[in-house]
Amino acid sequence: MPQLMLLLYLLIGAAVLVLVGLLVVLLTAVACATLFVAFVLHKLGWDRRLVAYLMKKQGVRVAPVAKVRFDDMDEPIEAHWSFGELEADDSRRPG
């Protein structure tokens, strides 16, 4: 009788291992297919349109794109660095 129970346990264990193996293979294939579809959508530029469509379908309101005019684009960008001690009369020094 104990050998029959051992055989039953081994059969159940083997069935569980086969089921887990199939699930791993299936989920790996689904993940690879999803990544491939996402890559193709990104390369075609449809991923942003798809997200915008899904957001619009859910009722999400997005602010319209605002065009900003920059008047100081011809000015050079300047930065002044100092590594010395700040003077006592400097207005930028926290007091």
N, C-alpha and C positions, 0 to 999 in steps of 0.2 A: 503493500500500500504506500509506503513512503516514496518509493521510486516513481509511482504514478503521479504523486503530488509534485515531485521534482520535475518530471517531464511536463506537467501542466504549467508550472511556473516558468520553465524555460520557453515554452511555446508562447505564453503571454508576453514574456520579456522580448522575444524575437519579434512578435507582432508590433509591440510598442516601438522598438528600434526601427523597424521598417517604416512605420507611420511617421516617426520623427524625421527620418531620412528623406522621405517623400515631401514632407512639409518644408524642410530646409531647401531642397532643390526647387520646389514650386515658388517659395517666397523669394529666393535668389533670382529666379527667372523673371518674376514680376518686378522686382526692384531694378534689374538691368533694363527691362523694357521701358519702365517709367523714366529712368535716366536718359535712355536713348530718345524717347519722345520729347522730353524736356530740352535736350540738346538740339534736336531738329527744330523745335518751335523757336528756340532762342536764336538759332542761326538764320531762320527765315524772318525774324522780327515779329512773330505773332504772339510771343509770350506777353508782351505789354498790352497788346490789344485784347488778348484773352482775359487778363487780369482786369482791365478796364471794363470789359463787357460783363464779367461776373460781378464786379463791384456795382455797376449800374443796375444789374438785374436784382441785386440784394437791396437796392435803395440807398446806397452810400453816396452822399453828396461830396463832390470834390470841388475845391476852389478853382476858378478858371485861371488859366495861365496868364500872368501879368507880364507885359513887356516893360522893362525898366530902361530908362535912358540914362546913360552915364555921360556927364559933361566933362569929367576930368580925365578922360582916357589919354589925352596927349601929355599929361603931366608925368614926370618920372616918379617912380616909387623910391622914397628915401627913408632911411632908418638911421638913427643916431644911437650909437652904443657907447656907454661909459661904464668902466669897471672901477672907478675910483669911489671915494666916499662922497655922499651927498652933503652939500653945504647946508648950514643952518637956515639960511634964508630961502632955500629952495621951496617953492610952493607945492611941489609934487610930493614932498616928504610928509608922511603921516605924522601928526603931532600929538 
